[in-house]
Amino acid sequence: MTHVAVGGGGPTGLSAALFTWKTGGEMTLLDMDDTGAERHETGVTGVESTADGFAVTAGEETHAADSLVLATGASPRNWGV
């Protein structure tokens, strides 16, 4: 089973988490509201590449992950429509 760390709580992060869950993957959601998965409300503060994947730091904790999805989003824009 692949462990996926998802950083970001918007639509893209939730989509990545949902896809991982539907395919039977294990995931850690960082900077999320309650979703039923492992949850950490501190956002991603650092990422390092390791021989086995990634070491993702969120606050004072470090999480090992085979795969990483960074879904940090963008600033909203006012289109004036």
Steps between C-alpha positions, in 0.01 A plus 500: 500500500637842405510776758408840358546830683258768378582860590205735454137502599331649196321326214819362344627358829164340574487352148847349545399359839177356359679336207761351736226366729300353209807310376567357846802719576611614843515877540589781734315828449683813609317830562153348479167509679352177636492245216521168680864448399814577697479877538747772591387861512852637471590561138805360326810686616768295325561219252813292448567226247611171658613166361150360568291800388447819700532635854221754542518737797178647637561716804715296738416159347665324206309248289649247259318460168555305179318771302424866557222724367541873567166667438565843644260688274520859387373838604140572397457750219219748453401485134271802531211327327 
